[in-house]
Amino acid sequence: MAEAATVVTHKRVEEWKMSVGTLSEDVLSKLSKMLDNTTCGWRQLACAVSEQPKFRCSEGELTSFSLQVMDAAGSPGRTLLARLADRSCSLDFLLHCLRKMDHQEAVQYLTTAVAELIRITVQPQSQQATAGDMVLLTCRASGPPGLSYQWFRGKEEVFNETGSTPELVLCPLAPVHQGHYICRVNHGENCVFSQWAHVRFVHSAGSGSSQFAGSVSGLLVTHQPQSRTVSEGNILILECNAEANPPAQYEWYHNMVPMRQHKTRSLEIPCVTTAHRGQYRCKVFNLYHEAWTDTATVTIGPSSITDASWVEVDRGPDSQEVHRSTCGPGRHPLQQMANPPSSAKHFYAIDKVALLIGNMNYLHHTQLSAPIADVHELTNLLRQMDFKVVSLLDLNWQEMHSAVTEFLLLLDKGVYGLLYFAGHGYENYGNSFMVPIDAPASYTSEHCLCVQNILTRMQEKETGLNVFLLDMCRKRNPNDDVIVQPGLLKVTANIVFGYATCVDAEAYEVKREDVSNGIFISFLKRRVCEDEKVTVMLDRVAEDMGRCEITRGRQALELRSNLSERRSLTDQIQTSDCSASHSARNLQWAVAHVLPTSLCLQFDCGVKVQLGFAAEFSNIMVIYTRILEKPTEIVSCCAQLTDFPEDVDIDLKKSNQETLLEAGGLLLIEENLPSPDVPSLYTRIQGLQRLRRELTFTACLHYTYSNMDEEVQERQTVTVGKPLVSKLNLHEPRPSHACSASTSFSLDSSLAETFASVGSASSEWSYYAQTGRETSITDSLTSSRTPNIPEETISPELCEPPRHLVASKSLPHSQVNDTNYKFSDMYNFHSF
């Protein structure tokens, strides 16, 4: 009896090791309904499973799950369970997490469902035999008591004595028994099928004539694929061979992903790219056996065209050809090609800087919805790749000019620079123009910023890589007949332009009820973090867009580039720890990203109020208030903020709201529900770049005593300095020498000018010293390497930290190709 109990226990353990994906759709649906709630639901489960890194969900994935509620048939819980199934989460671990979050109903249901789960433990095997022999096919399953079995030959039920038992006996074997057999295991309405087993009838006279004699066939790999290095653009050929009876079949795998179109012994790829590097194996199999070849590692080297020695042919007036070889002295061209310099194989950046501008609220043109989500998502992704990101919304002409100048101050030799713009735009005579929010109805190049002029100024910095991502229309502007002549471009071979659409075409956004995404970013965000050459990554984005039904024939990405090296946005930063220029760039970037320190206000009535600050963008800040302490005789109280300066943009109807969504912050989501005894009020401040003096406002406490009906008010004036980008005074014109971006313009001097634009360096630093904010600059130096989780500053004396604000909410990847999207939902960025 003890031995039998041990076997049963072992079977149960094996069942719990099975994947979540083995659960039936009905079980998964019922579990999903139990998890689709806010108190003890899918978000808490996502937090619980994160104890194992491979099951940890990114903020983008969590946002994608939450947006499933927008679909009538959508379920965040079901989507999370599907993701866990894709990552091979075991039933045992799922049960552990449900117990951890104390979801008793789900624990009980999953335990019952697994107990009733039918699992095939012994599969029937293919066999061959001669006439008169006995063939025994066995299928066994574990599950609830009372399992029933039924065998099928093809589509027909087997009705002999053993056709409804775990063991099907075919005796004596006759030609009529030849065929494919399968077993169905039932328990009520639940059923599973075994794998197919082929019963083959053979004649005794020929049964031993094969090289692999007897009823067991053989398979032997006789030729293994070999590792090799191939240049980009060349042909890749891998071969394997096997001897088998029956004849072998072949299926190639790249990095363990099946290559469905390659099913011969020879794998041939005519034009390789870096996407084809990795490990290759071939699965060789027949009806009875399966074998794998050795692993062949394929390395993609430099292009045989770009790194080979080449000959320049100068055809002058006399039609004489002057050959100038680029080979080194005494070296044959083929030798130089076979041994490229080591610097051509590994690239790195001295630093990485990005300026992201999203213009939405135009004064004289169509309002846009997508730039806020697009800039936010790209900020997240670039920060994960160690970019120092400045993200700004709704800039006028002067602010855009000043922002570009500040961006240029962060560039230097070897630094990667990226500029992204989402908003209205146009293209005339090959020049692209970004439209600020204050552009007049009939704007011209005089009212806009020319991208090619910015490129010229970037080249003067001797940057390592210049990337422009322009998410705007490229229609011709009929109001502008001026041909702008930008500065002379250098031949630097490090320029990449990614246009969201083609010449003389429009760019679109998909407009939803709460959050919109531009078409370009919807596809770019899937690929931008890939460790590939920038042009290869953008080519894949273009291919993805081309396969989407809603963009076909309307919007297509255009790539223009002269990038000759394999530089990627994921390239590592290599700089000396003691590099003065790197330290200056860090400080210069950090000065525009300092948040005020969290404050505690003590009112005369005994109420203690906390003010917290979070950065949504470089020029948008959220302030939240919460009651930390109150006397027992006060029955109700709340702290509201008012009397903000006119420089900043605040929607009074949306200030002091109980949720971030009500305050207008679509991209900030509260991860933890607010506790009833410490509710928070949120106020969102936009347009910080226009703040001309320190941010000063009033905290007004409204409270009521238990023995009084009338409300009492107390007010305190609060000053928090110049937060975030307001220190840079982007509303002020820049001096001409700062705008020239001369190569002799050192980072030290540019940093001094940055501080000078805020005020005197001494007064600025003394201000930090007096308020205890000097540590905020140092702390923010590391934030460029973190995801765009809106930063908060918390007073160290507080025992209970405020709830974290995390990003982001946007159009989920899985919905981009949704055929339910109508073209009428799409709005273009073109304003004519």
N, C-alpha and C positions, 0 to 999 in steps of 0.2 A: 504493500500500500504506500509506503514511504517513497519507493522508487517511482510509482505512478504519479504521486503528487509532485515529485521533482520534475517529471516530464511536462506535466500541465503547467507548472510555474515557468519552466523554460519557454514553453510556447507563448505564454502571456508576455514574457519579457521580449521575445522576438517581435510580437505584435506591436508593442510600444516603441520599438526601434524603427518601425516603418515610418515613411514620410507622411506629412500632412496631406500630400497629394493623393494618398491612397483612400482618403475618406470620400464617400459618395457625395454627389452634388446636393442631395437632400440634406445630408448631415452638415455640410459646409454652409448651406443657406440658413439652417436653423441656428448654427453657431453665430453666423453673421448678424442675425437679428438680435441676438443677445448682446453683441458687442457694439451695435450701433446706438450708443448713448454716450452722454458726456460725463457721467459720474464714475462709472466703472466699465469702460468700454474699450474701443480699439486704440485710442491714444495711450491709455494706461498699459495696454498689452504691448504696444510698440515700445514703450519705455521699459517694460519688463524684459522683453526679448533682447534688448540692447546689451545685456550683460555678456552676451557672446557677440564679438565684433562683426562676424559675418552676417548676423541678422539685424545689425543696426541700420535704421532707416535715416536717410538724409532729410534735411528740412524740405527740400524740393519734393521728395517722395511723400512726406507727410502732408504737404500741401495738395499734392495730386490726389491722395486718398480723401482728404476732406472735401475736395471739389466734386467727388462722386455724388454728393447729395443733390447736385444740380440736375442730375439725370434721374428721370422717374424710376428707372430700374437700377440705379446705381446704389452701391453699398460700400462705405469706407471699410467696414469690417471684412467684407468679402474680398476686397482688393488687397487688404493687408494679409489675409490668409493665403491668397494666391501668390503673393510675393514670398511668403515664408515657404510655401510649397516649392517655388522655383529655386529657393536656396537650400532645399533638402532639410528643412526643419523636421525633427522627429516628433512623433506624437507624445513621447515621454517629456520632451522639453516644453512642448506647448502646454501640457498638463501642469508641469512645474510652474510655468509663468502664470497660468490662470489661478493656481493656488496662491502664488505670490501676491497677486492683486486681489485675492479673496473674492473671486467671482464664483460663489458656491453653485449657482445654477449651471454655469458653463462647465464646471468641473464634473458635476453629477452627470450632465448630458454626455460629455465626451467619454467619461468612464463607461457609461452604458453603451454608447455607440461603438467603442473599441471592443467591448465584450461581445457585441453582436457582429463584429467585422469578420467577414469571410476571407481567408487567406490561403492561397494554394501553397502547400508545403512540399508536395512531390509532383513534379510535372511529368506527363507521359513523354517517352522518348521514341524517336523514329527507329524503325527496325526493318530488316529484310530477312526473309526466310524462304525455304523451299517448300514445295507441295507436301502436305501431310504434317508439317511441323506445327508446334503450338506457339502462338504469339500472345504475350501478356502485356497489356497496356495498363499502367497504374497512375491514378490521380488521387491525391489525398489533400485534404484541406482542414484548417483549424477554424474555429468559430463557435457560435452558440450551439447548444445541443439540438439534435434533430436535423442535421444537414442531409440533403438528398442529392443524388448524382444522376446525371443522364448523359450518355455518350451519343455522339453524332458522327456519321460518316458523310463528310461533305455537309449538305443541308438536311440530310435525312436522319431521323432517329434510329438508333440501333435497338431492336426489340428482342434480342436473344436473352437468355437467362441472366447474363452478367451485364446487360446494357444499362441497368440502373444501379450498378454497384461501383465502388471505387476501383475495382480491377476488372477490366474487360478482357475476356478470354476468347481468342479466335482459334478454334481447333476443331477439325484439322484445317490447316490453311489451304485456301483455294484461290484461284485467280479473282474470284468475285470479291474477296476480302481486300484486295489492293486498293489503296486510296489514302485520303487524309482524314484523321480522326481528331476530335476535340471533345472535351468533357465540360458540362455545365454543372456548377454546384449551387444549390438553392437553399435559402432559408426564408420562407415566406415570399415576400416580393423582392427581396435582395438576392442577387445572383452574381457570380463571377464565372469566367471561362478560363480554362487551361490554355496552354500553348498548343499549337497544331503538332501532331505526330504523323509521320508518313510511314505507312506500312507498304513495303515493296515486295512483290512476289518475284522470285528468281528461279530459274531452272537449274537443277543440280548439275547438269553437264557443264555449265559455264561459270559456276560459282567460284572456281579457284583459278581462273585464267588471268586475273588481274595482277598488276604489279603489287597491289596491296591486297593480298588474298584474304578470304574469309568474309564474314558479315560486317566487319568493321572496316570502313574505308580509311585511307591515309591521306595526309597532307604534309608536304615538306617544302619550306621556303628555300629556294636554291640561289636566289640573288637578292641582296639587300640594297636599299637605297643609300646613297653616300652623301655625307654632308658636303656643302660647297658654298663658295662666295660668288655672287653674281652682281654685276653692275646694273644700276637702274637703266631700264630700257632694253636690256638684253633678254634672251630667252632662257627659261629655267626648265630643265628636263630631269626628272627623277624616275628611276626604273626599279622594278622588282619582278621576281618570277617565282613560280611555285609548281611543283609536281603534285597532282592530286587525282583521285578517282572517287567520285565524279570530278570533272574539270573544275578548277578553282575559279571563283569570282573575286573581284577586287573592288575595294572602296578606300579612297584616300582621305586622310584627316589632316587638317592644318590647326595646330595648337589644340588638338582634341575636338575640333569642330568638324563634322563631316562635310566633305566637298562633294555634294550630290551629283555634280555634273562630271566628275572624274571617276570612272568605273572600269578603267582598263589598267593593264600592268604598267603602262607608261604615263606619268603625269607630265603634262607640257603646258607651260604658261608663256605665251609669246612675248609679253612686254611687262617685265616685273617693275614694281614700285616698292617703296619701303613697307607698304601694307602686306607684302608677301613674305616678309622675314618671319622667322620663327621655327617651330619644330614640325616635321612632317612624319607621319607613319601611314602604313597601308594595312588595312584589315583584309586578310586572305581567308576565304571560307568556301565551304561547299555544304551539301546537305547534312553531313555528319560532323564536320570538324570546323574549327575556327582557329586562326593563328594571326599574330601581329608581327610585322617586320620590326627591325631595329629603328630607332629614332634618327632621322637625318635633320641636322640643323642647317638652315639656310640663312646666310648673312647677305644683306643687300649693301654692297659697297657704293662708292661714288660713281656717278654716271661716267661711262666710258667716253662720252662726248665732252662734258664740261671739264674733266680733269686730265684728259689726254692733251699732249702737246698739239698745238694747232698752228697753222700757217696763215698769216694775214696776206692777202693779195691786194696790192694797191694798183688799181688800173688808172693810170694817168692819161694825159692827152695823147701820148704816143703809143697807147695801148700796150705798154710794156708791163709785165708782171714783176713786181718786186716782192720776193718771198722773205718774210721775217719770221723765223722760227722762235717759238717760246721755250724750246727745250733748254735745259741747263747745258753748259759746255761739257763736251765729252760724253753725253748721255743720249742713248737712243730714245726716240719718242715712246716706244713700247715699254722700255724700262721705266721711264718716268711715270707712265700710266699705271704700271703694275705696282709701283711704290709711291702712292700719293703722300704728300706731307701729312704728318699726324694732325695738324691743325684743321685739316679738311674733314676729319672724322668726328671730332668732338667740338661742339660750340657751347658757349656760355655767355651770359649777360653780366655786365658790370653791375647793372641794376635794372629794374623793370618798373615803368611808370605809365599810368593810364589816366586819360581825361575823358569822362563820360558826360555828355550833355543831352538832356531830354527836354524839348520844348513842347508844351501842351496847350497852355492857356494863352493863345494868341489874341491880341487886342482887336485886330482887323481881319482875321482869317479864321477858317474852320478850326474849332477846338478838337484836339486829339485826345485819345484815351490811353493808348498803349505805352507811350514813352516812360511813364512812371514804373510800370512792371518790367519793361525791357531793360532800363538802366539798372534797376535793382537786381535783376537776375544776373546780368553780365558782371556787375560789381561783385556779387557772390563768387562767381566762377573765377574771375581774374584774381581775386584775393587768395583763392585757394592755390593759385599758381605763383604766389609771392609778388604780385604786382602791388605797388603803391597806387591806390585808386582815389581819384577825386571825382565824386558823382554830384552833379548839379542839375536842378530842374528850373525851367522857366527863366531864362536869362535874356535880358535886352541886349542891344548892340554893344553898349559900353561894357557890360558885364562879360559878354562873350569874348571881346577883345582882351580884357584884363585877365580872364581865366586862361586864355591861350598863352598869354605872356607868362603867367605864373607857371603854367605847364612847361613852357620852354626852359624856365629857370631850373627845373628839376632834371633836365636832360644833360648829358655829357657824353664824352667819347665812350663807345661801347655799350651805352644804355639802350634798352629796348623801349621805344615809345609807341603807345597805342592811343588813337583818338577815335571815339565812337560818338556819332551824332544821330539822334532820332528826332524828327520834326519835319517841318516843311522845307523844301529845297528845290533847286532847279539846276540845269546844266546848259551853259551857252558856250559854243566854240571850244569844247573840250575842257572847260573849267567848271568845277562844281562849287555851288554856293549854298551855305547854310543860312537859313532865315531866322533871325531873332524874333522874340515875341512882340516887339514894338515896331516891326516893319510896317510901313504904310500899305494901303490897299494896292497901290501900283508900285511895288518896290522894284529897285534895280540893284546892280552890284554895289552901288554906293551904300545901300542899307544892309548889306549882307557880308558874310565872311567867306573869302575865297580859300578853298581847301588847298589849292596848289601853292598859294602864298605861304600857308603854314608849313607845307612840306619843304619849301625852300629854306625856311628858318630852321627847321629840324635838321636838315642836312648840314647846316653850318655848325651844328653841335657834334658832328661826326658820330652820330648814333649807330648802334650795331644793327638795329632793325626798325623800320618805320611802317606801321600798320594803320590803315585807315578803314574803318567800317562805317559806311554811310547808309543809314536806314532812312532814306528819303526819296522823293520823286526826282526824276531826271528829265522831266519835260522841259522844252525850251520856254524861256520867259519872253513873251511878245512885247513886254514893256521895256526890255533891256536890249539895246542894239550896240552897246559899248563892248569892244573886244578887250578884255583885261589881259595885260601882259605881265604874268608873274615873273619872279626872278629866274635867272638861268639855273636849271637843275643840273646837278652833278651826276656823273655816271658812277653811282655807288653800288648798284646791284643788290640793294637791300630794301626795296620798296614793294609794298603789297597794298593794293586797293581792293576791298571787298564791297561791291555795290549791291544793295538789296534788290535792285531791279536793273533792267537794261536801259540803254540810251533811249530817250524820248518815250519812256514808259513810267508808270506810276507804281508806288509801293503801297501796300495795304496793311490794315490791321483787322483782326477779328474782334468785333465788339461784343462783349458779354455784359451781363447785368452788373456784376461787381468789379471784375478785373478784365482787362483786355491785353492781348499780346500782339506785337507786330509779327507778320508772317516770317520775316527774316530771323528774328530772335527765337521764334518757336522752333526753328530747325537748327540754328547756330548753337543753342545751348546744349544740344545733344553731343556735339562734336568738338567744341572749342577746347576742351581739356585733353583731347587726344594727343599722345606723344608722337606727333607727325609734323613734317614740314608744313608751315603755315598754308602754303598753296595746296598741298595734298588735302589738308583738313577742309579748306574752303571748297575744293572740288567735290568732296563728299557731301558737303552741305548742299551744293548745287544739284547733285544727283538726287538727294532726298527731296528737295523742293520739286524737282521735275517729276517725281513719282506721285506727288500729292494732287488729288483731283481738283481742289479749289484754287490751286495756283497755276495749273497747266493752261498755257495760252494767255495768262494775265500778268504773272510776275515770275521772273527768272533771275537768279543771282548772276552777276557778271564779275569776273575776276581779272584784274590787270596787275601784272607783276613783272619785275625784272630780278627777282630773288634768285641768286645763283647758288647759294649755300643752303644746306639743310638746317635752317634755323626754325625753331619751334617756340610757341608761346610757353611751353613747359620747360624750356632750357633752364638749367640751374644758374643761380647767381653765384659768381666767384669774385670776391673782393677781399682785400686785406682788411683784417679787423681794425687796423690802425689807420685806414684810409681816411684822410681829412675830407676829401670830396664826398665819400659815402656818408660819413657822419653828418656833414652839412646838409646833404639831401634828406637824410632821415629827420633832422631837426626842422628843416624847411617844410617838409611834408607834414610833420607832426603838429606844427604850430597852427595849421588850419583844421585840425581834428581834435582839439582839446574841448572836452565837455566840462561844464561847471561841476564842482563837487556837490554831492547830495547834501542838503541842508536840513537841520532840525529847527523849527520855530517853536518857541515857548510862549504861549499867550497868557495873559494875566489871569484868565479864568481857570488855569491849570491844564489846558489842553495842549498836547504836544503833537505837532504836525511835521511830517517829513515831505520834502520836495525832492523828487528824483528826476533824472534827465537821461534821455536816450536819443541817439542820432539815427534818424531814418535815412537821410542823405547828408552830404557835406554841407548843405544849406537848409536842411529841415530838421527840426528838433522837437521832441515830444517831452512835455513836462507833466508829471503826474503827482498828485497829492494824496496822502493817506493819513488817517488819524492813528497815531501810535499810542497815545495815552489820553484818557479823559476822566474827570472826577465822576463818582457814582451819582451825584445829584444832577448831572447833565444827562438828559435822556436822548438827545439827538444832536449831532453836529456834523458839519462838512466844511472843508476849506476850498474856496473857489479863487481862481486867479483872474485879475482884471487890470485895467489901466495900462495896457501894453503900449509901447511907442508906435507912432504912425508909420515908422519906416518898415516894420515887418508886416507880413500878411497873415491875419488871423480871422477866420470865419467865426464871428461871435455866436452864431447859432449852433456851432459845433464845438465850442469851447466848454470845458468842465463837464465832459460827458463820462458816463459810467463805463463805457467800453471804447476800445481803440477804433473800432469800426464806426461807431457813432461820431467819433472825433475826426473822421476823415482819413484815418491811417489804414488804408486797405492792405498794406504790406506787413504790418506788424500784427502778430497773432499772439494772444495770451496762451501760453502753454498750460499754466495752472489756473483753474477757475478761482476768481477772487473769493476770499473768505468772507462770509457775511458780516463778521464783526470788524473787519478792516477794509471796507470798500475803497476803491481808488477813483479819482476823477482825472481825466486826461485832457490836455490841451495841446494842439499841434501848431507849431510856429513855422511858417514858411517864409522864404525870401530873406534869410539871414544875411545874404550878401549885400543887402541894402541898408543894413543897420549902421548908422553913422556914429553912435555913441554906445556906452555900456547899456546892456539890456536891463531895464528897470521896470518892475511891475508891482502890483499890490496883491498880497495874500489876504483874502477876506474870510474870516471865520464866522459862520452862522451856527448858533447853538441855542438850545432851549432847555431851561431848568424844569425839573419835575413838578414844581409847584407854580409854574408860570405858563401862561398861554402865549405871550408875546415872544418873538424871536429876538435874540441879542446878537450884535455884530461887533467884532474886533478886527482891526486892520493893521497890517504890518507892511512896510515897504521893503522890497527885496531887490538887491542888485547882484547880478551874477557875472559881470564883465562882458566880454565880447566872445560868445561861444562859436566854435567851429570856424567856418570860412569867413565869418564877419571880420576877423582880425586882418584879413588881406585887403579890405576896402576895395572890392572889385568895382564899386560904383564910381571910383575915381579914375581919370585918364592916367595912363602910364607914361613916364617920361620917354622921350624919343630914343635915348641911348639904351634904355631897358628893352624897348621893342625891337631894336636892331638885331639883338641876339648875336652879337659878335663872338667869334670863337675865342677872343682874348678875354671875354667877360667871364671872370672866374666865379665859381660857386660861392666863395666866401663873400665877394662883393654883392652877388645877387641875394644872398641871405641877409646881408646888412640892409639892402634896399627893402627886402620883405618886412623886416622889423621896422624900418623907417616909415613904411607905408602905414603901419599900425600906430606908430607914435615913436617917441624916442626909445632907443633900446634900454636905456637905464630905467625910464619910468615903467616900461613894460615888464622888465624883469623884477623891479621892485614891487610891482603890483602882484606878480605871482608869489613873491616871497611873503608879502603881507597877508595874503589870503590862503596860503598853504597849497597853492595849485601848481607849484613847480614840479611836483611828482606826476601830474597828469600828462605833461609833455613826454616825460621819460616813459611812462607806461604806454602811451599811445604809439611809441616807436615800433612796438611789436605787433600792433593791430593790423598792419598791412598784410600779415601772413595768415590772418584768420578769416573765416567766412564772414559774410556781411551780416553778422548778428548785431543788431543795433546796440551800440556800446552804451553802458551805463556807468556812472560813477557813484559809489556808495560811501557814506561816512563810515569809517572803521569802528566808531563807537556803537553802531547799531547792532544789536544782537540778532535781530530778525531781518534778513535781507529782503528787499522787495522782489516781486515776481519778475522773472526774466522776460524780456521782450525779444522774440526771435522772428526771423524772416523765413520764407516769403510765401506769398500766395499768388499763384499765376496759372496760366493755362497749362494743364498737364500734358506731358508728351504724348500720352496715349490717345489724346483727343484731336491731335493735329490733323490726322487723316480721316476723322469722323465724317462720314458722308452726310450726317445730319446738318453740317454746317452749310449754310446757304450763302451764295455770293452777295446777297442783299445784306448779310451781317458784316460785310467787309467795307471798311472806309479807307479812302486813300489819303496819303500825306500831301497831296497836291492841292494848292489853294486857289488856282485860277478858276 
